[in-house]
């Protein structure tokens, strides 16, 4: 995906618009019901703030089944490539 631009009006009535090409389970964070989402080998370009927001893997785990976010590339982003936050669906 690419060239994700700023909306002029926010139809949801929120105070801030969340700008990312790909926002995985971050909109309602810390909602713990979002689980088993996999985003691997994607490209995000021309994003306004983040290329990706995504929950990370379990600390210290390098198991294949715990690799829910890998191989993704963000470029030409006005802010940051990715925001990785704690996965709330695991303890």
Backbone bond lengths (Angstrom), bond angles and torsions (degrees), N, CA, C in turn:
res aa  C-N    CA-C-N  psi(-1)  N-CA   C-N-CA  omega(-1)  CA-C   N-CA-C  phi
1 X - - - 1.433 - - 1.503 108.30 -
2 X 1.318 115.86 158.10 1.448 118.08 -178.52 1.505 113.03 -163.90
3 X 1.323 115.56 165.71 1.454 124.45 177.83 1.519 111.76 55.55
4 X 1.321 116.12 53.14 1.461 121.55 176.58 1.523 107.33 -86.33
5 X 1.315 117.33 119.63 1.457 121.39 -174.16 1.515 113.66 -108.01
6 X 1.308 114.69 170.58 1.457 123.97 179.56 1.528 110.23 -74.43
7 X 1.343 115.93 135.89 1.458 119.93 173.33 1.521 108.60 -80.55
8 X 1.315 116.89 142.04 1.464 120.24 178.17 1.520 111.52 -72.33
9 X 1.339 117.76 -38.12 1.463 121.48 178.68 1.512 108.81 -125.79
10 X 1.296 115.75 150.03 1.455 121.75 179.24 1.523 107.86 -104.54
11 X 1.315 117.56 103.27 1.461 122.36 -175.03 1.521 112.78 -70.85
12 X 1.330 117.98 -12.68 1.464 120.65 -179.50 1.527 112.44 -85.76
13 X 1.327 118.20 -10.17 1.452 121.08 179.74 1.515 113.76 77.03
14 X 1.325 117.53 14.84 1.460 121.24 179.19 1.523 109.55 -81.27
15 X 1.321 116.31 161.82 1.456 121.39 -179.76 1.517 112.08 -79.58
16 X 1.324 117.55 -22.20 1.461 120.81 -177.93 1.524 109.35 -138.71
17 X 1.303 115.84 142.63 1.459 121.25 175.94 1.526 107.81 -95.06
18 X 1.302 116.98 133.79 1.457 121.30 -178.27 1.520 109.16 -87.19
19 X 1.321 117.20 113.07 1.455 121.68 -174.39 1.504 110.18 -103.03
20 X 1.289 116.84 111.68 1.460 122.90 173.75 1.514 107.20 -160.09
21 X 1.320 115.94 146.52 1.461 118.16 174.09 1.525 109.72 -65.67
22 X 1.336 116.02 -44.82 1.463 120.96 -179.87 1.525 108.12 -130.00
23 X 1.315 117.70 116.01 1.466 122.96 177.73 1.527 107.94 -114.36
24 X 1.318 115.98 105.67 1.461 121.61 -175.27 1.524 109.68 -99.14
25 X 1.310 116.36 110.49 1.469 123.38 175.56 1.524 112.97 58.23
26 X 1.318 119.16 19.62 1.456 120.67 -176.31 1.525 113.81 -99.61
27 X 1.302 117.57 -15.05 1.457 119.68 -175.00 1.526 111.82 -66.27
28 X 1.318 116.78 -42.43 1.453 121.07 -179.83 1.528 112.33 -105.60
29 X 1.342 118.05 21.70 1.461 122.35 179.22 1.523 109.41 -54.38
30 X 1.289 120.96 131.06 1.455 130.13 16.95 1.525 114.25 -102.03
31 X 1.318 119.52 49.41 1.464 123.01 176.15 1.522 109.50 -62.77
32 X 1.330 117.29 120.21 1.468 121.34 -177.18 1.523 112.86 -88.03
33 X 1.326 118.92 -1.96 1.467 120.19 -178.41 1.532 112.29 -80.28
34 X 1.289 118.36 -11.98 1.456 122.12 179.54 1.531 108.46 -82.63
35 X 1.320 116.57 114.51 1.461 120.32 -178.15 1.521 110.23 -151.72
36 X 1.326 115.29 166.79 1.466 123.01 177.69 1.529 113.67 59.74
37 X 1.325 116.31 33.71 1.461 121.40 176.12 1.527 107.52 -97.65
38 X 1.321 117.11 129.64 1.462 121.93 -179.22 1.523 108.58 -121.20
39 X 1.346 115.60 129.77 1.459 121.58 175.95 1.520 107.70 -132.55
40 X 1.302 116.50 100.71 1.460 121.89 -177.99 1.522 110.44 -127.82
41 X 1.344 115.29 139.94 1.472 123.04 172.84 1.527 113.66 60.96
42 X 1.344 116.23 50.10 1.459 122.53 177.42 1.526 109.86 -112.42
43 X 1.324 116.58 160.06 1.456 122.29 176.02 1.524 108.50 -124.81
44 X 1.335 115.73 129.34 1.455 121.86 176.18 1.525 107.71 -122.92
45 X 1.325 117.05 127.13 1.465 120.51 -177.17 1.521 110.33 -137.58
46 X 1.323 115.47 145.08 1.455 120.43 175.90 1.509 113.92 72.99
47 X 1.319 117.20 32.19 1.468 121.54 -178.54 1.525 110.50 -85.36
48 X 1.321 117.06 155.49 1.451 121.64 -177.34 1.530 113.25 -77.47
49 X 1.322 119.44 -38.48 1.456 120.07 -174.11 1.517 112.42 -131.23
50 X 1.327 117.92 -60.46 1.462 123.29 176.34 1.524 109.27 -119.21
51 X 1.321 116.43 146.71 1.454 119.32 168.84 1.520 109.49 -73.52
52 X 1.338 115.79 -45.30 1.468 122.45 -178.85 1.522 109.87 -140.71
53 X 1.327 116.88 144.28 1.456 122.37 161.62 1.516 105.15 -122.03
54 X 1.330 116.78 133.04 1.461 119.72 -174.64 1.520 110.67 -158.32
55 X 1.338 116.72 147.70 1.461 118.50 170.60 1.525 109.68 -70.23
56 X 1.311 116.25 145.10 1.457 121.26 179.69 1.521 111.81 -86.01
57 X 1.323 115.28 -178.35 1.459 120.39 177.62 1.530 109.42 -85.54
58 X 1.307 116.55 168.89 1.454 122.05 178.22 1.525 108.96 -62.62
59 X 1.324 116.84 132.20 1.470 121.14 -178.26 1.524 111.21 -53.41
60 X 1.313 116.12 130.10 1.452 122.06 177.93 1.513 115.21 80.15
61 X 1.316 118.49 -2.70 1.464 121.54 -178.74 1.519 110.38 -94.15
62 X 1.313 115.48 129.80 1.463 121.09 175.88 1.526 110.30 -123.48
63 X 1.319 116.40 22.88 1.459 122.37 178.99 1.533 109.62 -70.69
64 X 1.303 116.70 145.26 1.465 122.10 -179.47 1.521 111.11 -58.74
65 X 1.316 118.36 -40.45 1.462 120.70 -177.36 1.529 112.74 -72.21
66 X 1.328 117.71 -9.03 1.456 121.35 179.52 1.530 111.69 -104.49
67 X 1.311 117.86 11.90 1.459 121.50 -178.80 1.524 110.14 -97.86
68 X 1.327 115.34 73.60 1.455 120.77 -175.23 1.523 113.61 -82.81
69 X 1.345 117.80 -11.67 1.456 120.26 -178.53 1.526 108.23 -146.45
70 X 1.339 116.00 104.78 1.466 119.31 -179.90 1.523 109.70 -157.43
71 X 1.323 115.25 157.52 1.457 121.25 175.25 1.514 114.77 69.68
72 X 1.328 118.01 15.56 1.461 121.35 -178.96 1.529 109.87 -90.85
73 X 1.333 115.99 146.97 1.459 121.81 -177.69 1.528 108.77 -127.03
74 X 1.342 115.49 130.70 1.463 120.85 173.76 1.520 107.74 -121.02
75 X 1.321 117.32 128.37 1.462 119.78 176.46 1.520 110.49 -141.56
76 X 1.318 114.93 160.09 1.465 122.40 -177.01 1.525 110.69 56.08
77 X 1.332 115.91 43.64 1.458 122.85 -179.61 1.523 108.17 -101.24
78 X 1.340 117.58 134.34 1.455 120.64 -178.32 1.521 113.03 -74.65
79 X 1.304 118.86 -14.46 1.458 121.73 -179.43 1.518 111.49 -118.52
80 X 1.317 117.41 -101.57 1.456 123.81 -176.63 1.522 110.50 -122.59
81 X 1.326 115.89 154.15 1.455 119.93 179.86 1.515 112.90 -66.40
82 X 1.349 115.80 -45.55 1.463 119.31 -177.97 1.517 110.38 -153.59
83 X 1.310 115.49 150.82 1.463 122.79 170.50 1.528 105.67 -119.51
84 X 1.325 116.24 110.53 1.462 121.04 178.78 1.523 107.07 -103.56
85 X 1.318 116.34 126.86 1.460 120.96 -176.98 1.530 109.28 -124.76
86 X 1.334 118.33 164.14 1.465 120.81 -178.12 1.531 112.58 -59.50
87 X 1.310 116.33 139.24 1.459 122.38 177.31 1.520 108.39 -77.44
88 X 1.316 117.27 108.95 1.474 122.24 -175.05 1.534 112.78 -76.07
89 X 1.345 117.27 -11.96 1.467 119.03 -178.63 1.518 112.49 -84.08
90 X 1.339 118.08 -4.21 1.466 121.41 175.21 1.512 108.84 -121.30
91 X 1.315 116.39 151.67 1.464 118.99 -177.85 1.499 111.99 -81.27
